[in-house]
Amino acid sequence: MTTEGSGQTLAIGGGNRTLTITTGIAGGQLVSIVNTNCTLTYTTPLNPNVRWRITVSTACVGQSFNLSVVAINVTQGTAAPEVTLSNGSPAIDFITNIRRNRSGSCRLQYTASATFAQGSSAEVGNDVHTVTYTLIEP
C-alpha cells in the first residue's frame, strides 16, 4: 500500500501477515509469535520547519487476542516504544521527529500473544486486523 500527496509517501512492504500461536508452556502461558517480515518506507515533503510523524492504529472487530508492533532499525525519526494495537483505540505515535524532505525506513516487528483465559482461535475465531499507518504533520 502506498499513500501519496503533497510530496509525501508512505509504503508498506511484505504483504499480509498471518501469525498463529500454537504452543504453550505446561502450567504457564502460550508462546508469543514474532514476525519481522514487513517494512515501512516514508518520504516527507519540503516544508520549512516542520517535523513529521507516523501514527499507527488498528481495526479488528471482536478482537480476542493481543497484537503489538514496534519500529526497529529506524533510519529517519525517533521510534516510539512498542505499541499495543487495540480495536477502536485512537491513532498512536509510532515514529516522531521526522525531518522535512527526508526518506526513511524501518522494519516492523509484530508480536501476537494470548493467554489461556482468552481462549483459542478454534473457540472464538481468528482476529483479523487492518493496521493503518499515517504520515502527518504535528
C-alpha positions as CSV (number, residue, x, y, z in Angstrom):
1,M,0.0,0.0,0.0
2,T,1.3,3.4,-0.9
3,T,-0.2,6.8,0.0
4,E,0.9,9.9,-1.9
5,G,0.1,13.6,-1.7
6,S,1.9,16.9,-1.4
7,G,5.3,15.2,-1.9
8,Q,5.0,12.7,0.9
9,T,4.9,8.9,0.5
10,L,4.3,6.0,2.9
11,A,4.7,2.4,1.7
12,I,4.4,-1.0,3.5
13,G,6.3,-3.9,2.1
14,G,5.9,-7.6,3.0
15,G,2.3,-8.2,2.3
16,N,-0.4,-9.6,4.6
17,R,1.0,-11.5,7.6
18,T,-0.5,-14.5,9.4
19,L,0.6,-15.0,13.0
20,T,-0.6,-18.3,14.6
21,I,0.0,-19.1,18.2
22,T,0.1,-22.9,18.5
23,T,2.3,-23.8,21.5
24,G,2.2,-23.2,25.2
25,I,4.2,-23.9,28.3
26,A,2.7,-26.5,30.7
27,G,1.4,-24.7,33.7
28,G,2.3,-21.4,32.0
29,Q,1.2,-19.3,29.1
30,L,1.0,-19.6,25.4
31,V,4.2,-18.8,23.5
32,S,4.1,-15.4,21.7
33,I,4.8,-15.2,17.9
34,V,7.1,-12.5,16.5
35,N,7.2,-11.5,12.8
36,T,9.6,-9.1,11.3
37,N,8.9,-9.7,7.6
38,C,7.3,-6.3,6.9
39,T,9.0,-2.9,6.2
40,L,7.8,0.7,6.2
41,T,9.3,3.3,4.0
42,Y,8.4,7.0,4.0
43,T,9.4,10.3,2.5
44,T,8.4,13.8,3.8
45,P,7.9,16.9,1.6
46,L,10.0,20.0,1.7
47,N,8.1,22.1,4.3
48,P,10.1,24.6,6.2
49,N,10.5,24.0,10.0
50,V,8.0,21.0,10.0
51,R,8.7,17.8,11.8
52,W,6.5,14.9,10.6
53,R,5.3,11.9,12.5
54,I,3.8,8.5,11.7
55,T,0.9,7.1,13.7
56,V,-0.5,3.6,13.9
57,S,-3.9,2.2,14.6
58,T,-5.9,-1.0,14.0
59,A,-9.4,-2.1,13.2
60,C,-10.3,-5.6,14.4
61,V,-13.9,-6.1,15.2
62,G,-14.4,-8.6,18.0
63,Q,-10.6,-8.6,18.9
64,S,-9.9,-11.5,21.2
65,F,-6.1,-11.6,21.3
66,N,-3.1,-9.3,21.8
67,L,-1.2,-7.6,19.0
68,S,1.7,-5.1,19.3
69,V,4.1,-3.5,16.9
70,V,7.4,-1.7,17.2
71,A,9.6,0.0,14.6
72,I,13.2,-1.4,14.5
73,N,16.2,-0.1,12.6
74,V,14.6,3.3,12.0
75,T,16.7,5.3,9.6
76,Q,14.9,8.7,10.0
77,G,13.0,9.9,13.0
78,T,12.6,8.5,16.6
79,A,10.8,5.3,17.2
80,A,8.2,5.1,20.0
81,P,8.3,2.1,22.4
82,E,6.2,-0.9,21.4
83,V,2.6,0.0,20.6
84,T,-0.3,-2.2,21.7
85,L,-2.9,-2.4,18.9
86,S,-6.5,-2.4,20.2
87,N,-9.6,-2.1,18.1
88,G,-11.1,1.3,18.4
89,S,-8.1,3.0,20.1
90,P,-7.1,6.3,18.6
91,A,-4.0,6.5,16.4
92,I,-0.8,6.3,18.5
93,D,2.5,8.0,17.7
94,F,4.8,5.4,16.1
95,I,7.7,7.3,14.7
96,T,8.2,11.0,15.5
97,N,10.6,13.9,14.8
98,I,11.0,13.1,11.1
99,R,12.7,16.0,9.4
100,R,11.4,17.7,6.3
101,N,12.5,16.4,2.9
102,R,13.8,13.1,4.2
103,S,13.4,9.5,3.3
104,G,13.4,6.8,5.9
105,S,12.6,3.2,6.6
106,C,12.2,0.7,9.3
107,R,11.4,-3.0,9.9
108,L,8.0,-3.7,11.5
109,Q,8.1,-6.2,14.4
110,Y,4.7,-7.6,15.2
111,T,4.1,-9.7,18.3
112,A,0.9,-11.8,18.7
113,S,0.2,-13.1,22.2
114,A,-2.6,-14.7,24.1
115,T,-3.4,-16.2,27.5
116,F,-5.1,-19.5,28.1
117,A,-8.0,-17.5,29.6
118,Q,-8.5,-15.7,26.2
119,G,-9.3,-19.0,24.6
120,S,-8.2,-20.1,21.1
121,S,-9.0,-19.4,17.5
122,A,-10.8,-22.7,17.4
123,E,-13.1,-21.4,20.2
124,V,-13.5,-17.7,19.4
125,G,-12.3,-17.4,15.8
126,N,-9.3,-15.6,14.3
127,D,-8.5,-11.9,14.8
128,V,-8.2,-10.1,11.5
129,H,-6.5,-6.7,11.9
130,T,-6.4,-3.8,9.4
131,V,-3.4,-1.9,10.6
132,T,-3.2,1.7,9.4
133,Y,0.0,3.9,9.3
134,T,-0.5,7.6,8.7
135,L,2.2,10.2,7.9
136,I,1.1,13.5,9.2
137,E,2.4,16.9,10.3
138,P,2.3,17.5,14.1
